[in-house]
């Protein structure tokens, strides 16, 4: 490990005070005897967790260290899965269970084949390089959707400096032809994205002003319509990656927007919303949570990639795992 090591002490009294209930409906999400655990620390900037239930392990990006780490559910051991990783950020699995990844340095989306070979799925649109693919998900029809802000080309920390040649966008890779289509181009730095159980697309607008926003879209193949504002952070809170449970509740990586007066200690963690955008609960963490996913044997374990560490919490919900 080559990043700061964050001291952490699990709760000794239950229920864990780190789980704050914001509405009566949020009480059912908390398991009385479960507490937040720190699974690993010492990363420089943790991102993009993805669960492999068939191997009982989790992958998580450490972007500045140009590596993907592997946490083993059986032994608790942490090892290097891939280095260099192309400053990989977000990950998901396609319908065949293969790893699909957003890489900042190569400004591309890749697929890791079952034999370990890496296939480039997208790196250019209309003849010009992508910005820096950020987060990724797979739709039920096999289409691969990803966001493309400019975080990886804004400096050396998460990639390499380069001019932006594309608008900030959300893209879809056609499952049959491999054609790359830009489906959304009017959001300021689209970030986390996920599909609801019924198939609506949710996208975080991470540079919206004056507050961070989450938008909802109806999806038909590559066509999006019925754009709706679903959640407004309404203050200094900042959304990042998102995950959904089987009842459509939205679990958001959360932290401060960095503005003067923001109380990062109160905001860092995970904010949970109902399917219609009502705040239900907040999981407080000692670090800002960038991204998260569900996993575990029953799909009820929430993994949280948070600045320099990886945390986990069993919850009374099952995640949408694709």
C-alpha positions, 0 to 999 in steps of 0.5 A, spaced: 500 500 500 502 506 498 497 511 500 495 514 507 493 509 512 486 511 515 485 509 523 479 506 524 475 503 530 469 499 528 463 500 533 463 497 539 455 499 541 450 497 537 446 499 533 452 502 529 451 510 530 454 511 523 448 509 520 443 515 521 436 514 519 433 520 516 426 518 515 422 513 518 422 508 512 430 508 512 429 504 519 428 498 515 435 498 511 439 498 518 441 491 521 441 492 528 447 487 529 451 490 523 457 495 523 461 499 518 468 495 517 474 497 514 477 492 509 483 495 506 486 502 507 493 505 504 490 507 497 491 514 494 484 515 491 479 509 491 474 508 486 470 503 481 468 497 486 465 491 482 463 484 485 465 478 482 460 473 486 463 467 482 470 468 485 468 471 491 472 477 490 472 485 489 476 489 485 477 496 486 481 502 483 487 506 486 487 511 480 493 515 482 497 509 483 495 506 476 493 499 479 487 495 480 486 491 487 483 485 489 480 484 496 478 476 497 472 475 501 475 468 504 481 470 506 481 478 507 487 479 503 488 484 499 493 483 492 494 487 486 490 485 480 493 489 475 498 494 474 499 498 470 491 499 469 491 505 465 489 509 471 483 505 471 476 508 474 470 505 474 468 498 473 462 493 471 461 486 468 457 485 462 452 480 461 457 474 460 461 476 466 467 479 463 470 485 466 469 492 463 473 498 465 474 505 464 481 507 463 483 515 464 490 514 461 488 511 455 482 515 454 478 508 453 473 503 455 476 496 455 474 489 456 478 483 460 476 477 456 476 470 460 483 468 458 486 475 460 486 478 454 484 486 453 480 488 448 479 496 447 471 497 446 471 504 445 477 510 445 474 515 439 468 518 437 467 521 430 475 521 429 477 524 436 479 521 442 474 521 448 475 525 454 476 520 460 471 515 461 469 515 468 464 510 470 460 504 467 454 500 467 451 494 463 444 494 461 439 488 460 440 488 453 447 488 453 448 495 451 454 498 455 453 505 458 459 510 460 460 517 462 466 521 459 467 527 463 474 530 463 477 528 470 483 524 467 485 529 462 485 535 467 492 533 470 497 528 472 493 525 478 488 521 475 491 520 468 495 525 463 494 533 461 490 533 454 486 538 451 478 536 451 476 534 444 469 532 446 463 535 450 462 532 456 457 526 454 454 519 456 455 514 451 452 507 449 456 501 446 451 497 441 451 490 444 450 487 436 455 492 432 459 495 437 458 502 434 459 507 439 453 512 440 453 519 444 446 519 447 447 525 452 451 531 451 448 537 455 450 535 462 456 538 466 461 532 468 456 526 468 459 522 473 456 516 476 450 512 472 446 506 474 439 503 471 433 502 475 430 495 476 425 497 471 430 500 466 430 507 467 437 510 467 440 515 472 446 519 471 449 524 476 451 531 474 457 532 478 458 539 476 451 542 476 450 549 479 449 551 484 447 544 487 449 537 484 444 533 481 441 526 479 437 526 473 433 520 470 431 518 463 427 513 460 431 508 455 429 505 449 435 501 446 440 507 444 434 512 445 433 517 451 427 521 453 423 524 459 429 527 462 427 528 469 430 531 475 430 526 480 434 529 486 437 535 488 443 535 493 440 542 496 447 544 499 454 542 499 453 535 498 456 532 492 454 525 489 459 521 485 458 513 484 451 510 485 448 503 486 441 501 486 437 496 490 432 491 488 426 496 490 429 502 486 432 505 492 438 509 490 445 509 494 450 515 493 457 516 494 457 522 498 461 528 500 463 535 500 463 539 494 469 543 497 466 550 497 467 554 503 463 553 509 462 545 507 462 541 513 466 535 510 465 531 516 458 531 516 457 529 509 462 524 508 459 517 507 453 514 503 446 517 502 440 513 501 434 515 497 427 512 496 426 511 488 422 517 488 428 521 491 426 522 498 432 522 503 432 515 507 439 514 511 446 516 511 452 512 512 457 516 516 464 514 514 471 518 516 472 519 508 469 521 502 465 515 499 467 516 491 463 509 489 460 503 491 457 497 489 453 491 492 456 484 493 456 478 498 453 471 498 446 474 498 447 481 495 446 485 501 453 487 503 455 494 501 462 496 499 464 503 499 470 505 496 472 511 500 478 516 498 484 512 502 480 506 504 475 500 502 469 499 507 463 495 507 456 494 511 451 489 511 444 492 510 437 490 510 437 490 502 439 486 496 443 490 491 442 490 483 448 486 481 449 486 474 
